[in-house]
Each structure stands twice: as C-alpha cells, then as structure tokens.
Amino acid sequence: MNILSTGMGWFDHVPGGLNRYFADYLNIMSQMHNIEAFVTSDNKRIETGLNIVNVTEGISNPNIFNRTQSFRKMVQSKVLANNIDVFNPHFALYALLITKNIIPNHVPIVTHFHGPWAQEGIVEGKEKKVIDNIKNDLKEMVENIAYRRSDKFIVLSTYFRDILSKDYGVSEDNIYIVPGAVNTNIFTPANDRNNIRKKLGVSEEQTLIFCARRLMRRMGIGNLIEAMISITHQFPNTVLYIAGQGPLENELRDQIKKARLDSSVKLLGKVSNENLVSYYQAADLSIVPTITLEGFGLVTVESLACGTPVLGTPYGGTKEILQSFNEKLLFKDSSSQAISSKIISILKKEIVIPSREECREYVMNKFTWNHVATSVTSIFEEAIKEKLDSVKK
C-alpha cells in the first residue's frame, strides 16, 4: 500500500506526544507499506532511514508563509510522481494545505485526530486577549475545514472520539479507536536499576517520583509541585524530577522556590531519549497530573513499559489506560490534595499497587505497535474500498 502521511514536527527536535507517536508510527508502518511522510522541523536535517521529508530543510527563512508554500509544493510533486492509495494526515493545519486539486478523487483521506487544537489554545490562555481569541478562532476554522474533507478518522481513545463527534460533528460511524503504543524494545525494564539510579544521583534511601510533561497549564504540573509540600513533610526523602520544557518554566521555578522545595523538586528541562528511559527505569512512581484534554498519554504506557507504576488523574485517555489495569492508580481528581493523599497512602503501604513485572506485562498485552499497525492497515483497506465504490457510482 502506498501511503502519504503528514505530521507536525520531528520528535528528536521538538518533543511531544504527537511527534513521538508519529515517529514510532512511521517506523512500524514502513515495515508493512510504502509510506512517505512530510513534517516541518526548523530547517534541521532528519537522520533516519525512513522516507521522511522535512519541508523546511534548505529554506533560509522558514517563516509560516515559506513553510506552507514548501509543504504544498513538495507534497504535490510527490503525489504526481507516485500513485498513492491513502492520504493520512496527523495535524489539521498541514492537512488543510493539501487541497482537493492535489489529492485524486479516488484517494481516501483518513485523519489521525490527536486532539482539539483550538481548545488546547483556549485552556493555555492565562489571560483573555483579543489576539489569542482570533488565533483560536482561526485554528477552529482550520480544523473544521480539514475534518469535513476527511473520509474516516482514527483516535487513540474513547475520550477523543467523543470530542471529535460532539464538538466537530463527525459521525461516530466514521471514527475508529486505535489506542496508542510504545516501542517496547526501547522502553524496557532496567537490567541493573540500582546502577541507573546511582548514575542519576538518586540514593537508595530516596523515593523518586518522575513526571515527563510539557510545562503547560493543562498538564497540571503546578498541582503536583504543591502536593510535594505534604508529601515531603511526611516522607522527607521523596524527590520529584520533572522532565520537559514549556511556557510555564519560570512560573514553576518560582513556585518551587516559594514553597522551599528546592532540594526536593528538580526541573530537568529537555532530556534525551536515552535519559528519558533511564528516568522511567529509575523512578519508583511516575505521575500524570493532567487537568484536561489528555487524549491518550503516551508517557503513561512508556513508564509502564519500563516497569514503573503510573498514577494519573481520572480524565481522558489516562483514565482509560489505568482503569482497565488497576483503579487504585487513579487519583480522585487533579487537585494537589488528591495527588498528595494517594501518594502518601502508597508510601505508607496502605494501598498496594501493581508490581513492576505486572506493569510491563500489561503493556505487552495491549499497547504494542504491531497491534496498531494491523488495526490501521485494516481501516485503510476499508477506506480505499469504500472510496473506490463511491467514485464508480
């Protein structure tokens, strides 16, 4: 099958759930199909054996106008040179750039919906500004146009299926739920966990809590930091390491300082893929404190694949992953009190949570890329058949 797919950025350059998913998705799908992918990655070269085109590479001034022009031109040349069977966009803006005159009528558009772009912008807006409202209105317009053109949709959770149906008017008959996955060859339990903890500067006496999140408001990092006040009061050897970058970095640093948690909470900033795995392996607990719009939460299955139990808020994809595993892993809500209460109860051994072996086994049974590839291929085949039948009529 010849697949044309468009993403957003490239994970090695711009970390994030969508970009991580897209990279691993291309890797498994390229083993089964001929897939060509297009992303924008700030004029940086993408070093991979996959068929990935960075449309900004070689552009001296990669502003939004030049990026969009390059994107359209490169995709159009690829469509003309190859007979594609399906167009599979993963980001609304770049899906919209591929207009009807570029994609042949018989080619179905199967869109991966990774989240409500406009709604995410609204959640992150701390202050209501006219320019922010205009931006969000434009994002919503882009989404609606792009999604009206799509024949079928793939989502990673029931939560995002419901948003796509209720907020964008997409029929549930055209939405397929295919949960995300993790590369279990990379995200794997440590052979020598104590040695990894030692290399990271974590002592045997310390309890390491780890959180890998973009430093954005909807991620709930502030509530997790606030929870550490109560946790460290009862368990002073507990430390929290937070990996990730984002617009709230300075605000969170101030919060840590004011709470006098400098010795207990550490902002790691951007970490390499290798170090990310090490932190998962070394941690005693991983936390997903998201407040809203958690479509799946790849960090949840990444941590579980490394054998580290995950505690998460009872929303969206996080709830769907953890509830079917063990409900004790869910906080009551996203408040700092709910977070601290659950963690303290676990540290007191009042609540028994799954073992590291059980965490790994759960992922191996439900969240592997082979499962994803098989399901997505079946959806593509169905979409191709239906599109051809409709064109013939």
C-alpha positions in Angstrom: 0.0 0.0 0.0 1.3 3.5 -0.9 0.6 5.9 1.9 1.1 9.7 2.0 1.3 10.9 5.6 1.8 14.4 7.1 2.8 15.1 10.7 3.8 18.2 12.6 7.4 18.3 13.8 10.0 15.7 14.4 10.4 14.2 17.9 14.2 14.5 18.1 13.9 18.2 17.5 10.6 19.0 19.2 9.5 16.6 21.9 5.8 16.0 22.4 3.1 13.2 22.3 2.1 13.8 18.7 5.6 13.9 17.4 6.6 10.8 19.4 3.6 8.9 18.2 4.2 9.9 14.5 7.9 8.8 14.6 7.1 5.4 16.0 4.1 5.1 13.8 6.2 5.7 10.7 8.7 3.1 11.8 6.2 0.3 12.1 4.1 1.2 9.1 7.1 1.4 6.9 7.8 -2.2 7.7 4.4 -3.2 6.1 3.8 -0.5 3.5 5.4 2.1 1.3 4.9 5.3 3.4 6.2 8.7 2.6 6.0 11.4 5.4 6.2 15.2 5.4 7.0 17.3 8.5 8.3 20.7 9.4 11.4 20.8 11.6 13.0 24.2 11.7 15.5 23.7 8.8 17.1 20.7 10.7 18.2 17.5 8.9 16.3 14.4 9.9 18.7 11.5 10.4 16.6 8.3 9.8 16.3 5.5 7.3 12.6 6.3 6.8 11.1 8.2 3.9 10.7 11.4 5.8 10.8 14.8 4.1 11.5 17.9 6.2 9.9 20.6 4.1 11.9 23.4 5.9 15.3 21.9 5.1 17.3 24.3 3.0 14.9 27.2 3.5 16.9 30.3 4.6 13.9 31.9 6.2 11.4 29.2 7.4 8.6 31.6 8.3 4.9 30.4 8.2 4.5 31.5 4.6 7.6 29.8 3.3 6.8 26.7 5.2 3.3 26.4 3.8 4.5 27.1 0.3 7.2 24.5 0.5 4.9 22.0 2.1 2.3 22.2 -0.7 4.9 22.2 -3.4 6.7 19.1 -2.1 3.6 17.1 -1.4 2.1 17.9 -4.8 5.3 16.8 -6.6 5.2 13.5 -4.6 1.6 12.9 -5.5 2.2 13.5 -9.1 5.2 11.2 -9.1 3.5 8.3 -7.3 0.2 6.5 -7.2 -0.9 6.9 -3.6 -3.6 4.8 -2.1 -4.4 6.8 1.0 -3.7 10.2 2.5 -3.2 10.1 6.2 -2.7 13.5 7.9 -1.9 13.8 11.6 -2.2 17.6 12.1 -5.1 19.8 10.9 -3.1 22.7 9.5 -0.9 20.7 7.2 -3.9 18.5 6.2 -5.7 21.7 5.1 -2.7 22.7 2.9 -3.2 19.5 0.8 -6.2 20.8 -1.2 -8.6 18.8 -3.3 -6.8 19.5 -6.5 -3.7 17.8 -5.1 -5.3 14.6 -3.9 -7.0 12.5 -6.6 -10.8 11.9 -6.1 -10.4 8.1 -5.6 -7.9 8.5 -2.7 -9.5 8.4 0.7 -8.4 10.8 3.5 -8.0 9.0 6.8 -7.2 11.5 9.5 -5.5 10.8 12.8 -7.1 13.1 15.4 -4.6 13.8 18.1 -6.6 16.5 19.9 -8.7 19.7 19.6 -6.1 22.2 18.5 -8.2 25.3 19.2 -9.5 24.0 22.6 -5.9 23.4 23.7 -5.1 27.0 22.9 -8.1 28.2 25.0 -7.0 26.2 28.0 -3.5 27.5 27.9 -4.6 31.2 27.6 -4.0 32.5 31.1 -5.4 35.9 30.1 -8.1 36.6 27.6 -6.6 38.7 24.8 -8.1 39.7 21.5 -5.2 38.3 19.6 -5.5 34.9 21.4 -9.2 34.8 20.6 -8.5 35.5 16.9 -5.8 32.8 16.8 -8.1 30.2 18.4 -11.0 31.1 16.1 -8.6 30.6 13.1 -7.4 27.3 14.5 -11.0 26.1 14.9 -11.8 27.2 11.3 -8.8 25.2 10.0 -9.9 22.1 12.0 -13.5 22.2 10.7 -12.5 22.6 7.1 -9.8 19.8 7.3 -12.1 17.4 9.1 -15.1 18.0 6.7 -12.8 16.7 3.9 -11.9 13.5 5.8 -13.5 10.2 5.0 -12.5 8.4 8.2 -10.8 9.2 11.5 -8.5 7.3 13.9 -8.4 8.4 17.5 -6.4 7.0 20.4 -9.2 7.0 23.0 -12.9 7.0 23.6 -12.4 10.4 25.1 -11.2 11.9 21.8 -13.8 10.0 19.8 -16.4 11.8 21.9 -14.8 15.2 21.4 -14.5 14.7 17.7 -18.1 13.6 17.4 -19.7 16.2 19.7 -17.5 19.3 19.0 -16.8 18.7 15.3 -19.9 17.0 14.2 -18.2 13.8 12.9 -20.3 10.7 12.8 -19.2 8.0 15.2 -19.6 5.5 12.3 -16.5 7.1 10.7 -14.4 7.2 13.9 -12.1 4.2 14.8 -10.5 3.9 18.2 -6.9 2.5 17.9 -5.1 3.0 21.2 -1.5 4.3 21.1 1.5 2.2 21.7 5.1 2.2 22.9 8.4 0.9 21.4 8.9 -2.0 23.9 12.4 -2.6 22.6 13.4 0.9 23.8 11.1 1.4 26.8 12.1 -1.7 28.8 12.9 -2.5 32.4 16.5 -1.9 33.5 18.9 -4.8 33.9 20.5 -3.0 36.8 18.1 -0.5 38.2 20.3 0.4 41.2 23.2 1.3 38.9 20.9 3.6 36.8 19.7 5.4 40.0 23.3 5.8 41.1 24.2 7.4 37.8 21.3 9.8 38.1 22.3 10.8 41.6 19.4 9.1 43.3 20.3 7.4 46.6 19.0 4.1 47.8 17.1 5.9 50.6 15.3 8.3 48.3 11.9 7.7 46.7 12.0 9.1 43.2 8.8 10.4 41.6 9.1 11.2 37.9 6.9 13.3 35.6 7.6 13.8 31.9 5.3 16.6 30.6 5.3 19.7 28.5 5.3 22.6 31.0 1.9 23.8 30.1 -1.1 24.7 32.2 -3.4 21.8 31.2 -0.7 19.4 32.3 -1.3 20.1 36.0 2.4 20.4 37.0 1.7 23.1 39.5 -0.7 20.9 41.4 1.9 18.1 41.5 4.5 20.5 42.9 2.1 21.8 45.5 1.4 18.2 46.5 5.1 17.7 47.3 4.7 20.1 50.3 2.6 17.5 52.1 4.5 14.5 50.7 7.9 15.7 51.8 6.6 16.7 55.2 5.8 13.1 55.9 8.4 11.5 53.7 11.4 13.9 53.5 13.4 11.5 51.4 11.0 11.8 48.5 12.2 13.7 45.4 10.3 14.8 42.3 12.1 15.1 38.9 10.2 16.8 36.1 11.3 16.4 32.5 10.1 18.8 29.8 10.1 22.3 28.6 7.3 24.9 28.1 6.0 28.4 28.7 5.4 27.8 32.5 9.0 27.1 33.3 9.7 30.4 35.1 6.4 30.3 36.9 7.1 26.7 38.1 10.6 27.7 39.3 9.1 30.5 41.3 6.5 28.1 42.8 9.3 25.7 43.8 11.3 28.4 45.4 8.4 30.0 47.3 7.4 26.5 48.6 11.0 25.9 49.7 11.1 22.7 47.7 14.5 23.5 46.0 16.1 20.3 47.4 13.1 18.1 46.7 11.8 19.2 43.2 14.1 19.4 40.2 13.2 20.7 36.7 15.3 18.7 34.3 14.4 20.6 31.1 14.7 18.8 27.8 16.1 15.3 28.3 17.4 13.0 25.6 15.5 9.8 24.6 18.1 7.7 26.3 17.9 9.6 29.5 14.1 9.6 29.4 14.2 5.9 29.5 16.7 5.9 32.4 14.5 8.2 34.4 11.5 6.0 33.9 13.5 2.9 34.9 14.9 4.6 38.0 11.6 6.0 39.3 9.5 4.5 42.0 6.4 6.2 40.6 5.5 8.2 37.5 2.8 10.8 37.7 0.4 12.1 35.0 -1.3 15.1 36.7 -3.2 16.4 33.6 -6.1 18.7 34.2 -7.9 18.3 30.9 -7.6 17.2 27.2 -5.5 14.1 27.7 -6.3 12.2 24.6 -4.1 9.2 25.4 -0.9 10.0 27.3 2.0 8.1 25.7 4.0 8.8 28.9 1.7 6.5 30.8 2.5 3.5 28.6 6.2 4.5 28.3 6.6 4.3 32.1 4.6 1.1 32.5 6.7 -0.5 29.7 9.8 0.3 31.8 8.1 -1.4 34.8 7.3 1.8 36.7 3.8 2.2 38.1 1.9 5.3 37.0 -0.5 7.4 39.0 -2.8 9.6 37.0 -5.8 11.9 37.1 -9.2 10.3 36.2 -9.6 12.1 32.8 -9.5 11.2 29.2 -7.0 8.6 27.9 -5.2 8.4 31.2 -8.3 7.1 32.9 -9.0 4.6 30.1 -5.4 3.2 30.3 -5.2 2.9 34.1 -8.8 2.0 34.9 -8.7 -1.2 32.9 -5.4 -2.1 34.7 -5.9 -1.1 38.3 -8.3 1.6 39.6 -6.0 2.2 42.6 -3.6 4.0 40.2 -6.2 6.8 39.6 -6.3 10.0 41.7 -9.7 11.2 42.9 -9.3 14.3 40.9 -6.5 16.7 39.7 -6.2 18.7 42.9 -2.9 18.8 44.9 -4.8 17.3 47.9 -5.9 14.3 45.9 -2.4 13.8 44.5 -0.7 14.0 47.8 -3.2 11.9 49.6 -2.9 9.0 47.2 1.0 9.1 47.0 1.2 9.3 50.8 -1.1 6.3 51.2 1.1 4.3 48.8 4.3 5.3 50.5 2.7 4.2 53.8 1.8 0.9 52.1 -1.8 1.4 52.9 -2.5 0.9 49.2 -1.0 -1.9 47.2 -0.2 -1.1 43.6 0.9 -3.4 40.7 4.4 -4.7 40.7 7.0 -3.7 38.1 6.5 -7.0 36.3 2.8 -6.6 36.1 3.2 -3.1 34.7 5.4 -4.4 31.9 3.1 -7.4 31.2 0.0 -5.1 30.8 1.7 -3.0 28.1 3.0 -6.1 26.2 -0.6 -7.4 26.1 -2.3 -4.2 25.0 -0.1 -1.4 23.7 2.4 -2.7 21.1 3.0 -1.2 17.7 2.1 -4.4 15.9 -1.4 -4.1 17.3 -1.6 -0.5 15.9 -0.2 -1.4 12.5 -2.6 -4.3 12.0 -5.6 -2.2 13.0 -4.7 0.9 11.0 -4.0 -1.2 7.9 -7.5 -2.7 8.1 -9.0 0.7 8.4 -7.1 2.0 5.4 -8.2 -1.1 3.3 -11.8 -0.4 4.2 -11.5 3.3 3.4 -9.9 2.6 0.0 -12.6 0.1 -1.0 -15.4 2.4 0.1 -13.9 5.4 -1.8 -13.4 3.4 -5.0 -17.0 2.2 -4.8 -18.3 5.7 -4.3 -16.3 7.1 -7.3 -17.7 4.4 -9.5 -21.3 5.3 -8.8 
